[in-house]
Each structure stands twice: as structure tokens, then as C-alpha cells.
Amino acid sequence: RKEVEQDPGPFNVPEGATVAFNCTYSNSASQSFFWYRQDCRKEPKLLMSVYSSGNEDGRFTAQLNRASQYISLLIRDSKLSDSATYLCVVNIGVRDSGYALNFGKGTSLLVTP
Amino acid sequence: GAVVSQHPSRVICKSGTSVKIECRSLDFQATTMFWYRQFPKQSLMLMATSNEGSKATYEQGVEKDKFLINHASLTLSTLTVTSAHPEDSSFYICSAPASGSSYNEQFFGPGTRLTVL
């Protein structure tokens, strides 16, 4: 079983649509959770951290269910610029002075006019 | 925000040659840096943890003699792919954790695309 699993998609949605991505992780000891965005042939960029209470940043809402080991990302009012691959990321554990990260394969989103 | 640079951004080399990739933290010190590798349509996979002043820690299945890591200073880590072969062709990305961050945000370099002919 992969440590971080995501539906690879692609998700093709029209502008203005709401889209949700899901992710499950296998390591119950994981403490930090993130959504990253990766554009084609670029490095990943942090979109938002995910907190147990759920958190929102503009059009983006992230949820964490520790009991089910499940993370979600909701994007409202999709924009063309939201087209990218969204990576569910969980910490592997401490390596020296930082947390190493475990990445899902990513979910591809294409927002169309 | 903090910036991490990588050099070169792209390299094409012949099979059997060695390739060095540099990762620099530009406005902060990083005692730890991470090296990841991403094959097409795959997730980023942690290869090793680079530690300033001590040996790197390699993940299971990563050959330490093939992927040499040197953390020469608090702002520079290098990854050398020795005797590269076509199967080593990949996207190599380094990252450094943000100090003082409550959730240990990582800052990623722009990546190095290696093609071995």
C-alpha cells in the first residue's frame, strides 16, 4: 500500500466550478499535512498546510480527518490559473532539523474556459 | 520568502559520466537539506538527507556510493550522480526546511532535469 494515495485524475472542470480532491495516508504517526501545487516541469510550491480543525485560504479549504487518515482540498470558483497538479503531502518524520516529506503522486486539474 | 536555488537547471550527459548538482539556500542557513527525485508521472521520492558537518542519511534503496552528497557549508549542498546511466534520468529537487516554522515549511529549489544518453 502506498503511503500517500491520491486519485490521479485528471479532473476537467469549467471555470467557476467547485472541485474536491481527496487523499489518504497510511502512517498514523504523521503529524504534518500539506497541499502543494506543482506546475508542469516545475518544483512544488506550498499551497496550504492542513490543520485538524480545518482551514480556509480564500477559495481553498483543507480538511483533515485523523481517525480516517484522510485529507481533502476543496477549490471553489475555479480559475484557469488553478490548472496544475495538486500534491497531498505528509511528513515522513524528523530528519535532523526538519521534517522530510512524503508526496502523493498528485491529482491533475484542468480548468477550461 | 526564503529562496533555494539549484544549478544547473538542465543537464544532458553521456552514460558513464558524473554530474554534480548544487543546491543553495540564498537568504537563510540550512543545516539540513533534502534531495528528492521525481520520475515522469510519479511522485517526488526522498533520496537522502544532507546534513552540514556530518554524513548524509540515505533512504532505503538509494545507493550512497552512486549518489554522493556533500554539505559543504550552511548554505550549500551538492549531489553528485556518479557513473550516470539512462535510468538515472530524472528530475532532481532539493529542499530546505524553514527555520522557526511551526509546521516546518519546506522551500524547494527549481529542480534539475537530468538526461543521460
Interface residues (C-beta under 8 A of the other chain):
Chain A: V4 S32 F34 R41 K42 E43 P44 K45 L46 S49 L87 N91 I92 R95 D96 S97 G98 Y99 A100 L101 N102 F103 G104 K105 G106
Chain B: T31 T32 F34 Y36 K41 Q42 S43 L44 M45 L46 T49 N51 T57 F91 I93 S95 A96 P97 S99 Y103 N104 E105 Q106 F108 G109 P110 G111 R113
